[in-house]
Amino acid sequence: MTFAELNLLPPILKAVAACGYTDPTPIQAQAIPRALEGRDLLATAQTGTGKTAAFVLPALQRLARPAQKPGRGPRVLVLTPTRELAQQVTDAVRSYGKLLRIRSGAILGGMPYREQLRLLSAPVDLIVATPGRLVDLLDRRSLDLSRLELLILDEADRMLDMGFSDDVDRVAAASPSDRQTLLFTATMDATMARLAGRLLNEPERIEIAGTKTTHEHIEQRLHVADDLSHKNRLLQHLITDGDVQKAIIFSATKRDAENMAIELRSQGHSAAALHGDMPQNARNRTIAAMKQGRIRLLVATDVAARGLDVTGISHVINFDLPKFAEDYVHRIGRTGRAGASGIAISFASLNEVSYLARIERYIGQSLPEHRIPGLEPRRPLSRVSAGKGSRPGGSTGGARKSYGPRDNAKTGGSRSGSAKRSPWGDRSSSHGPIVEYRNSKSSGQPRRQS
């Protein structure tokens, strides 16, 4: 099948061809025709499967027709959980809709209200938004959704993880009941099913690949670390390798990301941090600098796990394993994109046994262990013990005890009694605060700062 067979308008097809695309991905081939028919969709698809175009192209086709109702509010609204993902969708709208006469813009937390109010002061066709700021504008009565024709939720599972369920319901309640709704999610559980039941009207169900699918073009490696000092030495060895062209290093907390970026710069590396406490303009500048090659090492929290699309990322390094297994898949998906190959390297210390076990169960395979001569771990990490006793959202119970003392014990800031203080700062626990955007209680920041 080609895009020409999807009954898209010539200006859209021409713009898609200019981007170098001829054949739709499976999610695009299934979602676009059904969305063009006006059906509600419940689609499960992982990152990197082309789902952005799967909803942007039908949205643009709808906007090529005259509006059904007069007014200034948007005809199409795309809700995304993070600003980075919103920027990715905004870029797609501009690329695929460049030959259409539509007015679009973004409503994001962390950006000046003045620009967003100016956007809403005249009729607008399409808005990409994060839920918090959008609801703020609804509460201020600065936004009217009465003429909304199409509501799209991208990464709906992540929005629920971040505590945006009430905001999503608030947006839906302010929208016409006869709107079309497209819901895209990477995972499907009872909570997501309840959300779909509230928002969708007799939806078509589309499922592309399983939630355990990882990426064919990505080589995955595991390095066992004895403690934090050992992790630091492993990282130093890896980033001096000439094969590491551009890398994203994932850290568990915002403070650790900042400290690590500072330390790497002091060592002569072109490095920067990316996390949720940074103003949006600073985040945009950092991402632009990496795209332009002025930054080689990006130290990020999970704010960059979804929605960050930078070409040429050769390596992803999980300095800290993610607490949620699905975040591992999204993290490593920052490399090996658009058919390119990539390498994903994960460090696992003793207090991350349960996280490793969850990840391996989730992806349905064991991560192959690699060792660097001279940097071998003192103690092996038993996969059998790692898999026993771990439970979602909890610890491994007694499984860790078979490995000796936990390396995040009270040792004055280091992760083991013998480990030296980390140059990245005082890291009393690799998973202190839960990663960014989980909910307002975990990050310490107001939920609507996304």
Residue pairs with C-beta under 8 A, 6 or more apart in sequence:
1 23
1 24
1 29
2 22
2 23
2 24
3 13
3 16
3 17
3 21
3 22
3 23
3 24
4 13
6 24
6 28
6 29
6 32
6 33
6 36
6 57
7 33
7 36
8 16
8 32
8 57
8 61
9 61
9 64
11 64
11 99
11 100
12 57
12 60
12 61
12 64
12 96
12 97
12 99
12 100
14 99
15 95
15 96
15 97
15 98
15 99
16 53
16 57
16 96
19 95
19 96
21 53
24 32
24 50
24 53
25 49
25 50
25 53
25 54
26 49
26 208
26 209
27 43
27 45
27 49
27 50
27 51
27 54
27 206
27 208
28 50
28 51
28 53
28 54
28 57
30 43
30 206
30 208
31 41
31 43
31 51
31 54
31 55
31 58
31 182
31 206
32 54
32 57
32 58
34 41
34 204
34 206
35 41
35 54
35 55
35 58
35 180
35 182
36 58
36 61
38 180
39 180
39 202
39 203
39 204
40 180
40 181
40 182
40 183
40 200
40 201
40 202
40 203
40 204
41 181
41 182
41 183
41 184
41 200
41 203
41 204
41 206
42 183
42 185
42 196
42 200
42 203
42 204
42 205
42 206
43 51
43 54
43 182
43 183
43 184
43 185
43 205
43 206
43 207
43 208
44 184
44 185
44 186
44 187
44 188
44 206
44 207
44 208
44 211
45 51
45 54
45 184
45 186
45 206
45 207
45 208
45 209
46 186
46 208
46 209
46 211
46 213
46 329
46 333
47 186
47 306
47 329
47 330
47 333
48 215
48 333
48 337
49 208
49 209
51 154
51 184
52 88
52 89
52 92
52 154
53 92
53 96
54 184
55 78
55 152
55 154
55 182
55 184
56 78
56 89
56 92
56 93
56 96
56 97
57 96
58 182
59 76
59 78
59 93
59 126
59 150
59 152
60 93
60 96
60 97
60 100
60 102
62 75
62 76
62 149
62 150
63 75
63 76
63 97
63 100
63 102
63 125
63 126
64 100
67 75
67 147
67 149
68 75
68 147
68 149
69 146
69 147
70 147
71 123
71 144
71 146
71 147
72 120
72 121
72 122
72 123
72 124
72 144
73 120
73 124
73 143
73 144
73 145
73 146
73 147
73 148
74 124
74 125
74 126
74 127
74 145
74 147
74 148
75 125
75 126
75 147
75 148
75 149
75 150
76 125
76 126
76 127
76 148
76 149
76 150
76 152
77 126
77 127
77 129
77 134
77 145
77 148
77 150
77 151
77 152
77 171
77 175
78 86
78 89
78 126
78 127
78 128
78 129
78 152
78 154
79 129
79 130
79 131
79 134
79 151
79 152
79 153
79 154
79 159
79 168
79 171
80 86
80 89
80 128
80 129
80 130
80 154
80 155
80 159
80 307
81 130
81 131
81 154
81 155
81 158
81 159
81 161
81 162
81 164
81 306
81 437
81 450
82 130
82 155
82 158
82 303
82 306
82 307
82 437
82 450
83 108
83 109
83 110
83 130
83 280
83 283
83 450
84 283
84 287
84 303
84 304
84 306
84 307
84 308
85 154
85 155
85 306
85 307
86 106
86 108
86 128
86 129
86 130
86 307
87 106
87 284
87 287
87 307
88 307
88 308
88 309
89 128
89 154
90 104
90 105
90 106
90 128
93 104
93 126
93 128
94 104
97 104
102 125
102 126
103 122
103 123
103 124
103 125
103 126
104 124
104 125
104 126
104 127
104 128
105 116
105 119
105 124
105 126
105 127
105 128
106 127
106 128
106 129
107 116
107 119
107 127
107 128
107 129
107 130
107 133
107 134
107 137
107 143
108 129
108 130
108 133
108 280
109 130
109 132
109 133
109 280
109 448
109 449
109 450
110 279
110 280
110 283
110 449
111 133
111 280
111 281
116 133
116 137
117 142
119 127
120 137
120 142
120 143
127 134
130 450
131 159
131 164
131 167
131 168
131 171
131 448
131 450
132 164
132 167
132 446
132 447
132 448
132 449
132 450
133 448
133 450
134 143
134 167
134 171
135 167
135 170
135 171
135 448
136 448
137 143
138 145
138 170
138 171
138 174
145 171
145 174
145 175
145 176
146 176
147 176
148 175
148 176
148 179
149 176
149 179
149 180
150 179
150 180
150 181
150 182
151 171
151 172
151 175
151 179
151 180
151 181
151 182
151 199
152 181
152 182
152 183
152 184
153 159
153 168
153 181
153 182
153 183
153 184
153 185
153 199
154 184
155 184
155 185
155 186
155 306
155 307
156 168
156 183
156 184
156 185
156 192
156 195
157 185
157 186
157 187
157 188
157 189
157 192
157 326
158 186
158 306
158 437
159 165
159 168
160 191
160 192
160 195
161 324
161 437
161 438
161 439
162 437
162 438
162 439
162 447
162 450
163 438
163 439
163 440
163 447
164 447
164 450
165 195
167 448
168 195
168 199
169 198
172 181
172 198
172 199
181 199
181 200
181 201
181 203
183 195
183 196
183 199
183 200
183 203
185 192
186 211
186 326
186 329
186 330
187 211
187 326
188 207
188 211
196 203
211 326
211 362
212 362
212 363
212 364
213 329
214 220
214 329
214 332
214 363
214 365
215 329
215 332
215 333
215 336
215 342
216 336
217 336
217 339
217 340
217 341
217 342
218 332
218 333
218 335
218 336
218 341
218 342
218 343
218 344
219 341
219 342
219 343
219 344
220 332
220 344
220 346
220 367
220 368
221 343
221 344
221 345
221 346
221 367
221 368
221 369
221 370
222 345
222 346
222 348
222 356
222 367
222 368
222 369
222 370
223 234
223 345
223 346
223 347
223 348
223 369
223 370
223 371
223 372
224 347
224 348
224 349
224 369
224 377
224 380
224 381
225 231
225 234
225 347
225 348
225 349
225 377
226 349
226 350
226 377
226 378
226 379
226 407
226 416
226 419
227 349
227 407
227 414
227 415
227 416
227 418
227 419
228 349
228 407
228 414
228 415
228 416
228 419
228 422
228 427
228 430
229 414
229 415
229 416
229 419
229 420
229 422
230 349
230 375
230 377
230 419
231 319
231 347
231 349
232 422
232 423
232 424
233 375
234 347
234 372
234 375
235 249
235 317
235 319
235 347
237 372
237 375
238 244
238 315
238 317
238 345
239 247
239 264
239 269
239 297
239 317
243 314
243 315
243 343
244 296
244 314
244 315
245 296
245 312
245 314
245 315
246 290
246 293
246 295
246 296
246 297
246 298
246 310
246 312
246 313
246 314
246 315
247 296
247 297
247 298
247 313
247 314
247 315
247 316
247 317
248 298
248 299
248 300
248 304
248 308
248 313
248 315
248 316
248 317
248 331
248 334
248 335
249 260
249 297
249 298
249 299
249 300
249 317
249 319
250 300
250 301
250 302
250 304
250 305
250 316
250 317
250 318
250 319
250 320
250 322
250 331
251 257
251 260
251 299
251 300
251 301
251 319
251 320
251 424
252 301
252 320
252 323
252 430
252 431
252 432
252 433
252 435
253 301
253 427
253 431
253 432
253 433
253 435
254 275
254 276
254 277
254 301
254 433
254 436
255 425
256 320
256 424
256 425
256 427
257 273
257 274
257 275
257 299
257 300
257 301
258 273
258 275
258 299
259 423
259 424
259 425
260 271
260 273
260 299
260 319
260 424
260 425
261 271
261 272
261 273
261 297
261 299
263 423
263 424
264 271
264 297
264 299
265 271
265 272
269 296
269 297
270 294
270 295
270 296
270 297
271 295
271 296
271 297
271 298
271 299
272 286
272 289
272 290
272 295
272 297
272 298
272 299
273 286
273 298
273 299
273 300
274 283
274 286
274 287
274 298
274 299
274 300
274 301
274 303
274 304
274 308
275 300
275 301
275 303
275 436
276 301
276 303
276 436
276 437
276 443
276 445
276 449
276 450
277 445
278 286
286 295
286 298
287 308
287 310
289 295
290 298
290 310
291 310
291 311
293 312
298 304
300 308
301 435
301 436
302 322
302 327
302 330
302 331
302 435
302 436
302 437
303 436
303 437
304 334
305 322
305 327
305 330
305 331
305 334
306 330
308 334
309 337
310 334
311 337
311 338
311 340
312 340
313 334
313 335
313 337
313 342
314 335
314 342
314 343
315 335
315 342
315 343
315 344
315 345
316 331
316 332
316 334
316 335
316 342
316 343
316 344
316 345
317 344
317 345
317 346
317 347
318 328
318 331
318 332
318 344
318 345
318 346
318 347
319 347
320 347
320 352
320 430
320 431
321 328
321 346
321 347
321 348
321 352
321 355
321 356
321 359
321 430
322 328
322 331
322 355
322 359
322 435
323 355
323 431
323 434
323 435
324 358
325 355
325 358
325 359
325 361
325 362
325 363
326 362
327 435
328 346
328 359
328 362
328 363
329 362
329 363
331 344
332 342
332 344
335 342
335 343
335 344
336 342
336 344
345 370
346 356
346 359
346 367
348 355
348 356
348 381
349 407
349 415
349 430
350 379
350 381
350 400
350 403
350 404
350 406
350 407
351 400
351 406
351 407
351 408
351 415
351 429
351 430
352 430
353 381
353 385
353 386
353 390
353 396
353 399
353 400
353 403
354 386
354 389
354 390
354 391
354 394
354 395
354 396
354 399
354 400
355 431
356 367
356 381
356 386
357 383
357 386
357 387
357 390
357 396
358 390
358 392
359 367
360 366
360 367
360 383
360 386
360 387
361 387
366 383
369 381
371 377
379 403
379 404
381 403
382 402
382 403
385 399
385 402
385 403
386 396
386 399
388 396
388 399
389 396
389 397
389 398
389 399
390 396
390 397
390 399
391 397
400 406
405 416
405 417
407 415
407 416
407 419
408 415
408 428
408 429
408 430
409 416
409 417
410 428
411 417
411 419
412 421
413 421
413 422
413 426
413 427
413 428
414 420
414 421
414 422
414 427
415 422
415 427
415 430
433 442
433 443
433 444
434 442
434 443
435 442
436 443
437 443
437 450
439 447
440 446
440 447
